[in-house]
Amino acid sequence: MAKPKNILDGVRVLDFTQALAGPTTTRLMAEMGAEVIKVELAPNGEASRALPFIRNGRSGYYIQQNRGKKSIGIDRKDPRSIELVMKILEKCDVLVENFAPGAIARLGFGWDKVHAVNPRLIMGSISAFGQDGPLSTLPGYDYIGAAYAGVLSMIGEPDGPPYFYMLGIGDVMTGTHLLAAINGALYWREKTGLGQYVEASLLDSYFHCHEVNVQVHTGSGGAINPTRSGAHHYAVSPVGIFKCKEGYVFLAVLQNQWPNFCKAIGKPEIVDDARFADNPSRVRNRDALNALVEEALAKYPTAIEAAEDWGFNHHVPIAPILSVAQAVKHPHLIERETIRTVHDPVFGSYQVPGMPLRFSEAPRHPDLRAAYLGEHNVEVFTRYAGLSEAEVRQLEREGALVAKPDL
C-alpha cells in the first residue's frame, strides 16, 4: 500500500459550513489532506466573502478560513441542485454543517436522509446550544455561548461589568472539538464499517473549559461562588496581570515554582515567610505579595525584558502581554510557523495563523488556495455527479448552479 501524502489523504468532505466554527473544522481537515467540497448558496456564496479585510475585492477572512477547499455554488431553491449534491454525498466520507438546528434537514440533508443514502457517512453538526434542549432553537454566536456557560461572568473587574474578548475562542475551539469527534468516528468506521452522527456546541465546549470554577462551587456545596476578580486569580496567588515600567506581564506561580520565584524577585528570604507559606496564605496576603512583585518588575525597562529574565534565568512562568502587532513579529512564532505567510493571486500575500496540529509524518503547511465561488463546479459535478462539462455550464446559465469570481 502506498504511503498517504497527508493524514486525511483520501477522505472526502461535503462542507455546508459558514463563518468560523464549522469552517475551522473543515479548514483543519483540508490542511490534513482531506478533499473538502464547500457548498455555497446563491447568489453570493458564503457571507464571509464580504468580511474585512477586503483587498482587490477579495476577503482576507474568507481566504484564511477556506484555503484548500473546493467551491461549488448552488441555488438551494432549485431541486436539480439538491439532487446533484446528494449524488456527491453518496461518494463522501464526511458531511459538516453549522446551520441552526433543523436547517440542514429543511435543505434536504438531515441525518436520517443522508444516513439512508450513505450508511458509511459521518455527519458532524455545530450549533450554539446543541441539537436538543430548551435553548436549542435560539440563535447564538460565540459570545452568546460564553455568556450562558458562565465564562463571561469570570472576566472583568469585581465591581464592574463583565468583559468579552476580541477573538473567536469559542468558535475555533468548538470547531476543533468537532474535528476530534469526526476523527474518532472515522476510526470507529474503520473497525465497524458504519458511519454515525456527531455534534459539538459552543455552550458545551465553553463549559468544558471550566477547570476550577465549577468543581469548587459544586464541591463546596455552593459555599464558594466563583466570579470575576479583575487582574488577579481569586483562588491562586500570584497568578494574574502585573504592571511594569513599560507594559504588562502575566505571571503564574504554583507551589513547586515558589522558591525560584522568590529568587527572581530578589527576595529569597520570603520562601519561608509565614504570610506566604502556602497558596491559601498567599491568597489571604495577596496585596502584600503583589506589591513585592511590582516592586521587582519596576527595575526592568520593559515587560519583555522582565519576562525574559525571570523566565530564562529563573524558570518562572511569566510572559509579556504582547499586542497583536508585537506577536506577529515574535521570532518564536515566526520560527515555528505559528504565524505564516500565505499568498492569494488576487488578494496578495499576508500573514495568518499557522496550522496548530503537527504531525511527524505529514507536511507542515501544504500549498493551498481559497476558491472563487463555484470555481470547482465542473470538476466536482463531472467527477462525482456524472454530468458533462456542457451540462454543468448549462445549469450555471439557468441558475441552478452559480459561479463567479470575487472581483
C-alpha positions in Angstrom: 0.0 0.0 0.0 1.3 3.4 -1.0 2.1 5.8 1.9 -0.6 8.5 2.0 0.6 12.1 1.3 -1.1 13.5 4.4 -3.0 12.5 7.5 -6.5 12.6 5.9 -5.5 11.8 2.4 -8.4 10.0 0.6 -11.1 11.4 3.0 -13.8 13.4 1.1 -15.8 16.1 3.0 -19.0 17.8 2.0 -18.9 21.2 3.7 -22.0 23.2 4.4 -20.4 25.5 6.9 -20.1 29.2 7.2 -18.3 31.9 9.2 -15.9 30.4 11.7 -16.8 27.4 13.9 -17.7 25.0 11.1 -15.1 26.3 8.6 -12.5 25.7 11.4 -13.3 22.0 11.3 -13.1 21.7 7.5 -10.1 24.0 7.3 -8.1 21.8 9.6 -9.3 18.8 7.6 -8.1 20.4 4.4 -4.7 21.2 6.0 -4.5 17.5 6.8 -5.1 16.5 3.2 -8.9 15.9 3.0 -10.7 16.8 -0.2 -13.2 19.4 1.1 -16.0 20.3 -1.2 -17.6 23.5 0.1 -21.3 24.0 -0.8 -22.0 27.7 -1.2 -25.5 29.1 -1.7 -26.6 31.6 -4.4 -26.5 34.4 -5.1 -23.3 35.4 -3.3 -21.9 32.3 -1.6 -20.8 32.3 2.0 -21.3 35.6 3.8 -17.7 35.7 5.0 -16.7 36.5 1.4 -17.7 40.1 2.3 -16.0 40.3 5.7 -13.0 42.5 6.2 -10.2 42.9 5.4 -11.1 43.4 1.8 -8.3 43.9 -0.8 -8.8 43.9 -4.5 -12.4 42.7 -4.0 -11.2 39.6 -2.1 -11.8 38.9 1.6 -8.8 38.1 3.8 -11.2 36.5 6.3 -12.6 34.1 3.7 -9.2 33.2 2.4 -7.8 32.4 5.9 -10.7 30.1 6.8 -11.2 28.4 3.4 -7.8 27.7 1.8 -7.6 24.3 0.2 -11.4 23.8 -0.2 -13.1 23.3 -3.5 -16.2 25.5 -4.1 -19.5 24.6 -5.7 -22.3 27.1 -5.9 -25.9 26.1 -5.9 -29.4 27.6 -5.8 -30.9 25.8 -2.9 -34.4 26.5 -4.3 -33.7 24.6 -7.4 -34.4 20.8 -6.8 -31.9 19.9 -9.5 -29.0 21.4 -7.5 -30.1 19.5 -4.3 -30.3 16.2 -6.3 -26.8 16.8 -7.7 -25.3 17.5 -4.3 -27.0 14.3 -3.0 -25.1 12.4 -5.7 -21.9 13.9 -4.5 -22.8 12.9 -0.9 -23.0 9.3 -1.9 -19.3 9.4 -2.6 -18.3 11.4 0.5 -16.9 10.2 3.9 -18.0 13.2 6.0 -20.6 16.0 5.9 -20.1 19.0 8.2 -22.7 21.8 8.8 -23.2 24.6 11.3 -26.6 25.9 10.5 -29.2 26.4 13.2 -30.7 23.0 14.4 -33.1 21.7 11.8 -32.0 23.9 9.0 -29.9 21.3 7.3 -32.9 18.9 7.2 -35.0 21.6 5.6 -32.3 22.0 3.0 -32.7 18.3 2.3 -29.7 16.8 4.1 -30.9 15.8 7.5 -29.2 12.9 9.3 -31.9 10.3 8.6 -31.9 11.0 4.9 -28.2 11.2 4.4 -27.6 8.1 6.5 -30.0 6.1 4.4 -28.3 7.3 1.2 -24.8 6.7 2.5 -24.6 4.5 5.6 -20.8 4.9 5.9 -21.2 8.7 6.1 -20.1 10.6 9.2 -22.2 13.7 9.7 -21.0 16.5 12.1 -23.0 19.4 13.3 -22.1 22.5 15.2 -24.6 24.8 16.9 -24.8 27.4 19.7 -26.6 25.3 22.3 -26.8 21.7 20.8 -29.3 19.9 18.7 -31.8 19.5 21.5 -32.7 21.0 24.9 -34.6 24.1 26.0 -32.2 26.6 24.3 -31.6 24.7 21.1 -34.0 26.8 19.0 -32.4 30.1 20.0 -30.0 31.9 17.7 -26.5 32.2 19.0 -22.9 33.1 18.3 -19.5 32.7 20.0 -20.1 35.2 22.9 -23.7 34.1 23.4 -22.4 30.6 24.2 -19.8 32.1 26.5 -22.4 34.1 28.4 -24.6 31.0 29.0 -21.6 29.0 30.0 -20.6 31.3 32.9 -17.4 32.3 31.1 -18.1 36.0 30.6 -19.0 36.3 34.3 -15.4 35.4 35.1 -13.9 38.3 33.0 -13.6 41.9 34.3 -13.3 43.9 37.5 -15.1 42.5 40.5 -17.2 45.7 40.9 -17.7 46.3 37.2 -19.5 44.8 34.2 -18.3 41.5 32.6 -16.0 41.9 29.7 -15.6 39.9 26.5 -12.5 39.2 24.4 -11.9 40.3 20.8 -11.2 36.9 19.1 -13.1 33.8 18.2 -12.1 31.5 21.0 -15.4 29.6 21.3 -15.9 29.2 17.5 -12.4 27.9 16.9 -12.5 25.6 20.0 -15.8 24.2 19.1 -14.7 23.6 15.5 -11.7 21.7 16.9 -13.8 19.7 19.2 -16.0 18.6 16.3 -12.8 17.7 14.4 -11.9 15.4 17.3 -15.3 13.8 17.2 -15.1 13.3 13.4 -11.7 11.8 13.5 -12.8 9.4 16.3 -15.8 8.4 14.1 -13.6 7.8 11.2 -11.6 5.4 13.3 -14.8 3.7 14.5 -15.9 3.3 10.9 -12.6 1.6 10.1 -13.5 -1.0 12.7 -17.2 -1.4 12.1 -17.9 -0.1 8.6 -20.6 2.2 10.0 -21.0 6.0 9.9 -22.5 8.0 12.7 -23.8 11.4 13.7 -21.6 13.6 15.9 -22.1 17.1 17.2 -20.5 19.9 19.2 -21.9 23.1 20.6 -20.5 26.4 21.7 -22.1 26.0 25.1 -20.8 22.5 25.7 -17.3 23.5 24.5 -17.1 26.6 26.6 -18.5 24.9 29.7 -15.9 22.2 29.2 -13.2 24.8 29.8 -14.0 25.4 33.5 -11.1 23.8 35.2 -11.6 25.2 38.7 -14.8 27.2 38.8 -17.5 24.5 38.5 -15.8 21.9 40.8 -15.0 24.4 43.6 -18.6 25.6 43.5 -20.3 22.2 43.5 -17.7 20.5 45.7 -18.0 23.2 48.4 -21.8 22.8 48.4 -22.2 26.3 47.0 -20.0 27.9 49.7 -17.6 29.2 47.0 -19.2 31.2 44.3 -16.6 32.0 41.6 -16.8 35.4 39.9 -14.5 37.8 38.1 -11.6 39.1 40.1 -10.0 41.7 37.9 -6.4 41.3 37.1 -5.7 38.5 39.6 -7.0 35.0 40.1 -9.4 34.6 43.0 -8.1 31.2 44.1 -4.4 31.1 43.3 -1.6 33.6 44.0 0.5 35.0 42.5 -1.5 34.5 39.2 -2.5 37.5 37.2 -1.5 40.6 35.4 1.2 42.9 36.7 2.2 46.3 35.6 5.8 47.0 34.5 7.6 50.3 33.9 6.5 49.7 30.3 3.8 47.3 29.5 2.4 44.3 31.5 3.2 40.7 32.2 1.2 37.7 33.1 2.6 35.7 35.9 1.5 32.3 37.2 3.4 30.8 40.1 2.4 27.4 41.6 3.8 25.8 44.7 6.7 24.0 43.1 7.8 27.2 41.4 7.7 29.3 44.6 11.4 29.1 45.5 12.5 30.1 42.0 10.1 33.0 42.1 11.4 34.3 45.4 14.9 34.3 43.8 13.6 36.1 40.7 12.1 39.0 42.6 15.3 39.2 44.7 13.6 38.1 47.9 14.9 34.6 48.6 14.2 35.1 52.3 10.5 35.1 51.9 10.5 31.4 50.7 9.7 30.5 54.3 7.7 33.6 55.3 4.6 32.6 57.2 2.5 35.0 55.2 3.3 33.1 52.0 3.8 29.6 53.3 1.2 28.0 51.0 -1.4 29.1 48.4 -4.2 29.8 50.9 -1.8 32.1 52.8 -0.7 33.8 49.6 -4.3 34.4 48.6 -5.0 36.0 52.0 -2.0 38.2 51.7 -2.3 38.9 48.0 -2.0 42.7 48.3 1.4 42.4 50.1 2.7 39.8 47.7 1.5 41.8 44.6 3.4 44.8 45.9 6.6 42.8 46.1 6.1 41.6 42.6 5.5 45.0 41.1 8.4 46.5 43.0 10.7 43.9 41.5 9.2 44.4 38.0 9.8 48.1 38.2 13.5 47.5 37.9 13.2 46.4 34.3 12.8 48.9 31.4 10.2 46.8 29.6 7.8 43.9 30.3 9.7 41.9 27.6 13.0 42.2 29.5 11.4 41.3 32.8 9.7 38.2 31.4 12.9 37.1 29.6 15.0 37.4 32.8 12.5 35.6 35.1 11.7 33.0 32.5 15.1 32.1 31.1 17.2 32.7 34.2 14.8 31.6 37.0 12.3 29.3 35.2 9.4 31.3 36.4 6.2 31.0 34.2 5.8 34.6 33.0 5.1 36.3 29.7 4.9 39.8 28.4 1.4 40.7 27.3 2.2 41.3 23.6 0.0 43.2 21.3 -1.1 41.6 18.0 1.5 43.8 16.2 4.2 42.5 18.6 3.1 38.9 18.4 3.2 38.6 14.6 6.8 39.7 14.7 8.0 37.5 17.6 10.8 35.2 16.5 9.4 32.1 18.2 6.0 32.4 16.4 7.8 33.0 13.1 10.3 30.1 13.5 7.6 27.6 14.4 5.2 29.0 11.7 2.7 29.7 14.4 2.2 32.7 12.1 2.8 32.1 8.4 2.7 34.0 5.2 0.1 32.8 2.6 -0.4 34.0 -1.0 -3.6 34.6 -2.9 -3.3 35.6 -6.6 -5.8 38.4 -6.1 -5.5 39.5 -2.5 -1.7 39.1 -2.4 0.5 37.9 0.4 -0.3 38.3 4.1 0.2 36.6 7.4 -2.4 34.3 9.0 -2.3 31.9 12.0 -0.5 28.7 11.2 -1.8 25.1 11.4 -1.8 24.3 15.2 -1.7 20.5 14.7 1.7 19.0 14.0 2.5 15.5 12.6 5.9 13.9 12.2 4.6 12.1 9.0 2.8 14.9 7.3 3.6 18.2 5.5 3.6 21.2 7.8 1.8 23.6 5.6 0.6 22.3 2.2 0.4 24.9 -0.6 -3.3 25.7 -0.6 -5.5 28.4 -2.1 -9.1 29.7 -1.4 -11.5 29.1 -4.3 -13.7 31.5 -6.1 -17.5 31.0 -5.7 -18.4 27.9 -7.8 -14.8 27.6 -9.2 -15.0 23.8 -8.9 -18.5 23.2 -10.3 -17.2 21.5 -13.4 -14.5 19.4 -11.6 -16.9 18.2 -8.8 -20.1 17.7 -10.8 -18.4 15.9 -13.6 -16.3 13.6 -11.3 -18.9 12.8 -8.7 -22.4 13.6 -10.2 -22.0 12.1 -13.7 -22.5 15.4 -15.6 -20.6 16.6 -18.6 -18.9 20.0 -18.6 -21.5 21.2 -21.1 -24.3 20.1 -18.7 -22.6 22.0 -15.8 -22.3 25.1 -17.8 -25.9 24.9 -18.9 -27.0 24.6 -15.3 -24.9 27.7 -14.5 -26.6 29.6 -17.2 -30.0 28.5 -15.9 -29.2 29.5 -12.4 -29.3 26.1 -10.7 -25.6 26.4 -10.2 -23.7 29.6 -9.6 -20.1 30.6 -10.3 -18.4 33.9 -10.2 -15.0 35.4 -9.2 -14.8 37.6 -6.1 -13.9 40.6 -8.3 
